[in-house]
């Protein structure tokens, strides 16, 4: 069976899309003028569009298709669960086997004593759960004034009112009345862009200590939690200096606040361990998961909390929170099958021993390009910074136009790579082979060359 054998011509699909479909984070008129790219099928690491063009998907969908596209086992798990029990809720003192099994499996995989799972359907929902949960937790302990959650500028934690408030993106806060009360932000550990003359380690310490300063400013009695991605994804794949997380951990330990690690992107193998917290030696009290837990095949998110948090919650009466699809049986069944595949196929070993070292070598070599200021990777995350004057780590200051040119050149050359400001970022499926990594790096270099040619012709490169 071909997936869509006789769809309408691309132009008609694009016109219908423009007429009826409002896209996330998109300028609707600009998209309508251009026509959306129509993806029709995918297999392994390769997407096919409505014109039959193939592209290597170096973004794993949206940081989520960890085991790659087209795995029949996940389709079969979903179909079998739909036949057995397509839906039942987990409210009103009820449960079902897929939710029980996945909660147990996640408790086994999660670091430390994070043994208790509150299900949602997305990362945004799970982070909204976290906001309510940590405030309820402190109230139950007789400290209702501990309500402030500290996050970071340029963090991404979702797009709902709560999770969008945790996100530290000014363009999001400019619309729709965000942030909600009692959310604070500190600086990000982005040495390349913001470190100036400091060395990276010194800068990492400085940015971590902003947490301690913010706690002092607000009063420890007011602060409920600190939330951070182990490695910022949507913010530009920002790999923090080595001093950063140990110092944050020290500060969280020294003060009475909870540490929430948002593992929505880092989780399920991207850093070479089940969780980014394990790769970066972080001891969170709560982790947020979504995306890779099902390899994106169906929506599922969750908050996983420690024994001591669960004990307080369970002893505090009703927690007045939940979603229709909390613990959706089909989502849980697909997640269980996905986790089985990651385990039995040794995907974490593949990342650690094969894919990540090869990516590091091929991606790192892009730093030799005259327009690339840095090119770094960790696990199956990588980013590079485009610069008109790499010795000065100078930004283009063009609103990301060169990076958008590069992104366009990638699409035209069979590669999906994302642009964030001056940065080009990737997070390919974890199952990617070394030959596919070679193709990825070759195509990325072609695109950087094309963008470089354009930047020169526009007079955007520094003289000399
Ligand atoms: N936390 C993190 C760390 C994320 O990356 C969310 C929470 C929210 O998850 P949901 O499932 O509600 O989308 C995310 C999502 C991008 C991009 O442009 C990144 C995400 C979502 C959409 C776009 O890189 N990350």
Boltz pocket constraint, residues with backbone or C-beta under 6 A from the ligand:
constraints:
  - pocket:
      binder: B
      contacts: [[A, 62], [A, 121], [A, 122], [A, 123], [A, 124], [A, 125], [A, 127], [A, 156], [A, 157], [A, 158], [A, 159], [A, 229], [A, 233], [A, 234], [A, 262], [A, 263], [A, 264], [A, 265], [A, 290], [A, 291], [A, 301]]
      max_distance: 6.0
